[in-house]
């Protein structure tokens, strides 16, 4: 699968937002209210974490960006997000995208740490784009009811 840069991911997200007024073909996903609220809170925290990651990368603080990604979005965050309790309410495709997102965040964390050695921002941004691509894929395919 080709890698998306952060710019490409942003353009894709912009395109999705521009077509928001078109027919909504996303699959609705029903959850009990407490689970829905928990998932929405997790997604808002993921978005906040992505912003913090970008801020740290802009400052050249690759290791800090890596820590945020791993602790808040990566595989290390699954227990704190209650992933095992949420999964039964998600369609299999949504579960797969979520797993891919958490794995991409952990890969980004490793890549950012490696990129710190040579101050390789493009490499870190490419890995961040892969993570963002998973967010876009899920939001383009599913909506909570």
C-alpha positions in Angstrom: 0.0 0.0 0.0 1.5 3.4 -0.9 2.3 5.7 1.9 0.5 9.0 2.2 2.3 12.1 3.3 0.7 14.4 5.8 -0.1 16.8 3.0 -1.8 14.1 1.0 -3.8 13.0 4.0 -4.9 16.6 4.7 -6.0 17.0 1.1 -7.9 13.7 1.3 -9.6 14.9 4.5 -10.4 18.3 2.9 -12.0 16.4 -0.1 -14.1 14.3 2.4 -15.2 17.5 4.2 -16.1 19.2 0.9 -18.4 16.4 0.0 -20.0 16.2 3.4 -23.2 17.7 2.0 -23.5 14.8 -0.5 -25.4 11.7 0.4 -24.0 10.1 3.5 -23.2 6.5 2.6 -21.3 5.7 5.8 -22.4 2.6 7.7 -24.2 3.6 10.9 -22.9 1.8 14.0 -25.2 1.5 17.1 -23.8 1.3 20.6 -25.2 1.7 24.0 -25.0 5.4 25.1 -22.1 4.9 27.6 -20.0 3.1 25.0 -20.8 5.6 22.3 -19.7 8.5 24.6 -16.6 6.6 25.6 -15.7 6.1 21.9 -16.3 9.7 21.1 -14.1 10.8 24.0 -11.3 8.4 22.7 -11.6 9.9 19.2 -11.4 13.4 20.5 -8.3 12.5 22.5 -6.8 10.9 19.4 -7.4 14.1 17.5 -5.8 16.2 20.3 -2.9 13.8 20.4 -2.4 14.2 16.6 -2.2 18.0 17.1 0.3 17.6 19.9 2.4 15.3 17.8 2.5 17.8 15.0 3.5 20.5 17.4 6.4 18.4 18.8 7.6 17.5 15.3 7.5 21.2 14.3 9.8 21.9 17.3 12.1 19.0 16.3 11.1 17.0 19.4 10.8 13.6 17.7 11.0 11.6 20.9 8.3 13.6 22.6 6.1 13.1 19.5 6.8 9.4 19.6 5.8 9.2 23.3 2.5 10.9 22.7 1.7 8.6 19.8 2.5 5.4 21.6 0.9 6.3 24.9 -2.3 8.0 23.5 -2.9 6.2 20.2 -0.5 3.3 19.9 -0.8 -0.3 20.9 0.2 0.7 24.5 -3.1 2.7 24.7 -5.5 -0.2 24.1 -6.2 -1.0 27.7 -6.8 2.6 28.7 -9.2 3.0 25.8 -11.2 -0.1 26.8 -10.6 -1.6 23.3 -11.7 -5.1 24.3 -15.0 -3.8 25.6 -15.7 -1.6 22.5 -14.8 -4.2 19.9 -17.9 -6.3 20.1 -20.0 -3.3 19.2 -18.0 -2.6 16.0 -18.4 -4.2 12.6 -15.4 -6.3 11.7 -14.1 -3.8 9.1 -14.3 -1.0 11.7 -12.3 -3.2 14.2 -9.7 -3.9 11.5 -9.3 -0.2 10.8 -9.0 0.6 14.5 -6.3 -2.1 14.9 -4.5 -0.7 11.9 -4.7 2.8 13.4 -3.2 1.6 16.7 -0.4 -0.3 14.9 0.3 2.7 12.6 0.7 4.9 15.7 3.2 2.5 17.2 5.1 2.3 13.9 5.1 6.1 13.8 6.5 6.2 17.3 9.4 3.9 16.3 10.0 5.8 13.1 9.9 9.2 14.9 12.6 7.9 17.3 14.7 6.8 14.4 14.1 10.1 12.5 15.4 12.0 15.5 18.9 10.7 14.8 19.2 12.4 11.5 16.5 15.1 12.0 14.6 13.4 9.2 11.3 15.2 9.3 10.0 13.9 6.0 10.4 10.3 7.2 8.5 11.1 10.4 5.7 12.9 8.5 5.3 10.0 6.1 4.7 7.7 9.1 2.3 10.2 10.6 0.4 10.3 7.3 0.0 6.5 7.5 -1.6 6.9 10.9 -3.9 9.7 9.8 -4.9 7.6 6.8 -6.5 5.1 9.2 -8.5 7.8 10.9 -9.7 9.1 7.6 -10.6 5.6 6.4 -12.7 4.9 9.5 -14.5 8.3 9.5 -15.2 7.9 5.8 -16.8 4.4 6.3 -18.6 4.5 9.6 -20.7 6.9 11.8 -21.9 6.4 15.3 -25.6 6.4 15.9 
